[in-house]
Amino acid sequence: MARRHNTILHERVALAAGAVPLDKDLPINPISFLTIVLKLINDGVATVPTMANILGVLSNVEVLLDGRSLVQGSLADLAVMTQALWGVGPTLQPITGVDDNVLHCAVHIPFGRQAWMQNEALPTTRKGDLTLRLTPAAAFTGVQTLLLTVEVRQILDVAPERFLKYVTSTKTPTATGPHEVDLLTGPDYIGTLFYGTTKPHDASQLASIGKLKLKVDDVEQMIPETRFEALYAEWQTKWQLAEDVRQHVHVVAGGPASYIDNMYAHYLYVDFDPMKDLTYRLITRGRSRCHYVITADVADAIRFLPVEVVGLTTEAGAPA
């Protein structure tokens, strides 16, 4: 019978801006997800640090198996990934604008499409093979006296069949217009998270990712073409309430003018698994090329994290 098991990996470890990466081996048992908790002191009167500033304290979070990345990205990107996969964003308590008040923020890092899935989690590994690497940012904004806790959510007495892998790639177009970014052929994908430096909600209405299409073997598939705003709205069908909470919080007189900015407005999630049953997943085995075509209104940095399902053994086109 499966048993859940929580383990503390790091407990209130002090982190300073610009410090060397913090490496530690993960447990050998199957892992459903990690929980990263940041305990910090608010640095400012009548303000609350933006969620982007809080999550920005870790510029890189990486899970490595035998030195190869299984999960890799900034804490901010991974927090939005969890929102996309689970519909659960980072938590922040308490919400106050008092200088030097203690805040804590928690982010989950999933290895399955749902928490505690017995057949979808990191499998059993040998001691020393699986490592968590955390890299503090060069500088912190609105944050001081940072303490880090990491807990590991394990599932004992199970043999997972598959797990999720998502690693950051970058693209900075040299000009506006269409640009191509490739996906590795071979894996099955359930989605891709995109980040654009410029969001289309500003006065200019321009975006790093103005339009997007998907091609497999140079033939348009699933997404022949879509605009940022429409795809963003489709994504919100899964977490509209969370979006509202992040933009509108009432405060008492004399308190902070706002809670946090809407960092989600920079992101898009292309969902190839809307039913959570792998029916619509993107299968690339036997294909020569798979790529996105991004039409850039503004030529600035774009990040993207394709989500692979590692371990599927079904034939191309067959249901999982």
C-alpha positions, -999 to 999 in steps of 0.1 A, spaced: 0 0 0 13 34 -9 23 58 19 30 95 17 61 107 35 73 143 41 110 150 46 127 183 54 157 188 31 167 224 41 153 240 73 155 278 76 188 282 59 200 318 56 205 329 20 223 360 9 221 377 -25 250 366 -47 258 335 -26 271 304 -42 246 277 -53 232 255 -26 234 218 -36 220 189 -17 211 153 -25 174 144 -27 160 112 -11 160 80 -30 123 72 -28 98 83 -54 91 120 -52 57 136 -61 68 172 -56 90 196 -37 78 225 -15 100 256 -13 92 281 15 108 315 17 106 333 50 116 369 46 113 404 61 95 431 42 119 459 33 97 491 30 70 511 47 34 508 34 44 485 6 44 447 0 71 432 -22 57 422 -55 54 385 -61 80 388 -88 105 404 -63 98 377 -38 102 348 -62 132 366 -78 154 358 -48 162 324 -65 175 330 -100 177 292 -107 161 261 -93 174 229 -108 168 191 -102 196 170 -117 197 133 -122 233 121 -128 242 157 -137 214 162 -163 186 186 -157 151 172 -152 136 205 -139 153 239 -144 142 275 -143 139 306 -122 117 302 -91 92 327 -107 90 306 -139 85 274 -120 58 290 -98 39 299 -129 45 264 -143 28 249 -112 -1 273 -117 -4 260 -153 -1 223 -143 -20 222 -110 -40 255 -110 -22 264 -77 0 294 -75 24 306 -48 10 314 -14 19 346 5 11 352 41 5 376 59 -4 403 34 7 435 51 26 466 42 44 471 76 81 476 73 102 447 88 71 424 90 78 387 84 63 372 53 64 337 40 59 324 5 55 288 -6 60 273 -41 55 237 -52 77 220 -78 57 191 -93 69 160 -110 34 148 -119 3 164 -134 -14 161 -100 0 159 -64 5 124 -50 -1 105 -83 12 70 -76 20 63 -113 34 98 -121 64 109 -99 101 108 -99 111 71 -96 134 55 -71 170 65 -75 204 55 -61 218 76 -33 237 106 -46 222 104 -81 194 131 -76 204 166 -66 186 199 -59 206 230 -68 193 264 -57 210 296 -69 204 329 -51 199 360 -73 227 386 -75 205 411 -57 172 411 -38 146 439 -41 122 447 -13 134 417 6 158 412 35 168 385 60 158 355 38 154 320 53 149 290 30 131 258 38 127 229 13 105 199 20 103 167 -1 69 150 -7 77 113 -12 55 83 -20 67 51 -5 60 16 -18 51 26 -54 68 23 -88 59 53 -109 56 48 -146 64 83 -158 73 118 -146 74 154 -159 105 171 -172 107 208 -180 139 228 -186 143 264 -197 153 275 -232 158 311 -243 153 331 -275 161 368 -282 150 378 -317 172 402 -335 142 419 -352 105 419 -350 84 395 -371 83 357 -372 110 336 -355 113 298 -349 121 279 -317 125 241 -319 113 213 -297 133 181 -294 117 153 -314 110 121 -296 93 131 -264 56 134 -257 47 169 -246 17 181 -225 24 218 -229 48 247 -231 52 277 -208 63 309 -225 76 341 -209 78 374 -228 97 404 -216 70 428 -230 34 421 -223 6 433 -245 -13 451 -217 7 483 -218 -1 514 -237 16 502 -269 -4 470 -270 28 453 -283 42 420 -270 73 399 -272 50 371 -283 24 387 -305 13 356 -323 21 319 -320 18 288 -342 29 252 -340 44 231 -368 52 194 -370 73 184 -401 65 219 -414 28 214 -413 6 235 -389 -9 214 -362 -31 220 -331 -23 257 -331 -23 270 -367 -21 305 -353 -33 323 -322 -28 357 -306 -13 363 -272 -45 377 -257 -67 348 -269 -43 321 -257 -39 339 -224 -77 339 -220 -79 302 -228 -53 296 -201 -74 315 -176 -103 291 -180 -84 270 -155 -75 296 -129 -97 327 -133 -102 331 -95 -65 330 -88 -59 357 -114 -85 379 -98 -70 375 -63 -36 385 -76 -49 417 -90 -74 430 -65 -70 429 -28 -88 453 -4 -66 470 22 -72 491 52 -68 529 53 -31 538 55 -21 504 43 -3 494 10 -19 507 -22 -18 473 -38 -9 437 -30 13 426 -59 16 433 -95 3 409 -121 34 390 -131 13 364 -149 6 389 -177 41 381 -191 33 344 -194 14 320 -218 8 283 -214 1 262 -245 -19 232 -231 -17 199 -248 -34 181 -219 -66 201 -211 -85 169 -200 -56 156 -178 -58 122 -196 -30 126 -222 -56 124 -251 -44 156 -268 -7 154 -260 18 163 -287 35 131 -299 68 137 -317 83 103 -321 92 95 -357 90 132 -367 118 151 -383 111 185 -368 87 201 -343 88 239 -338 69 270 -328 67 301 -349 66 332 -328 57 366 -343 75 392 -322 60 427 -320 90 437 -299 125 421 -303 134 412 -267 140 381 -246 116 351 -246 119 321 -224 101 288 -229 98 256 -209 84 225 -228 68 200 -205 78 164 -214 62 132 -201 91 109 -196 83 72 -195 53 69 -219 57 37 -240 26 39 -262 28 40 -299 24 74 -317 -13 82 -319 -24 56 -294 -40 66 -261 -19 63 -229 
